[in-house]
Amino acid sequence: MKSNTLHYNFYAISLFRIKDKLLQWDYSTVEGTGVVAKFSGRGKYAHVELSISNSPTNTNEVIWNITEEQIPNNFGHKPYIEEALSFFLAHVSALTGNRVYLKFDINFISFHITDSHPRDFLEATMNAIVNSFDPTAFPFDKNQVERIIQTTYNYQKENNMLKKDIIESLKNEVVTEKFSKIISQKNIDSRMLNGIHFNSYTIDLFENRKALLSEDERKYFQTQNAIDYYERLTNIGKAHIAKTLNDYYDLNYHFDIQKEDYQ
């Protein structure tokens, strides 16, 4: 049976290059940057800047010092970044023979409009971790990163991808009502909500049921930016589905939106 976890061999090898530094580490704060940039074939791009320090609370914690101008709240990157951090924690504990408690501050992120995929942030985070202990590891083109950051920021502003746009749309009960005609608690698998599967599940759910909408209803969704020109579900549409299902966990986790924000 094919396993999707075999890629961890590569990350373990990457961490091996900093083994001695990890053994000597006194858990004082270290900082690193990881960039993955490939624009031929299946393009991929991810950029993560982080700091790692001893946790004063005897718990492992991730602090997201990220603005939505850097990346949409619902891009899907968080679970993959957390996966890389968990792998690093397990590696350090195994290497030192001690349970460690660390605080990870995610200080900056950037993504590419067409070539970034959520899983790219797993590799970028691992690169940033290694770079924290070996600044010569994984060099990148700073000018290229700065150009991508500016281009992406302008695109988000022009295409209603910001939190304020989603909140404003959620106040429109007509959009929610039209989603509730085709999606309800009766035709969902609640196990696929509340976490990493939310994005892919809501996309598939809508694709399977959008035929039940009239042409006028689909056009209305387009005018409200709930679906795009190709009738694909947007972040605004996903948020309305979460609202329709009273899925406040995913509204908070993926969009940083509370129920009170749109009522």
C-alpha positions, 0 to 999 in steps of 0.5 A: 500500500502506498503511504503518503508519509514517506516524504518525511524521510526527506525532512528527517535528512534535512534536520540531520544537518543541524543535529549538532546544533540542536544538541547544543541548543539552550532553547534561546530564541532562533529565527529563520526563513524558508522559501520554496519557489518553482515556476516550471511544470507543477509550480509551487511557492511558499514563504514562511518566516518564524522564530522558535523559543522555549515555552514558558508555559510548559505547553507547545504553542503556535502564535500566528503574527500574520495579517490577511494581507499576507495570505487569506485566512482560509488558504489552507496553510495552517494545518501544514505549517502545524504538521511541520512544527509537530514533526520538528518537536518529535525530532528534537524530543527523540534526539535529546531524549527529553520532552521539550516545550516550544513556542513557535511565532509565525512572523510572516508569510507570502504566497503566489496567486497561481503557483501556491498550494497549501501543502507547499507550506510544509516544505517551506516551514521545514526549510525555515526551521533548518535555516533557524539553526543554519543561516546558509541553508536553502538560499533564495532570491529576496528580490523575487520574494518581494515582487511576489508579495506586492503582486499578491497583495494588490490581487487580494485587494482587487478580488474581494479576498479580505476578511472584511469582504467575507463578513459583509457578504455574510450579512446578506441572508439571501445568499445564505438562504440560497445555499441552504436550499441545496446544502443542509445537515441532512446531506453532509458528512459532519466528520469532514468539517472542523479542520483540515478537510473543510476546504476540499469538502465544501468544494466537492459538496458544492460541485455535486449539488450546484446542478440543483440551482437555477441559472438565475441563482448561479448568476446571483452567486456570481454577482455576490462573489460566492462563486467565480466566473467558472462557477467554482466556490470562492472563500465567500461561498465557503463561509456561507456554507459554514454559516448555513451549517452553523459551523462556527468552528471552521468560520473561526479557524479558517476565516478568523470570523466569529458569529457576532462579526456578521450579526 
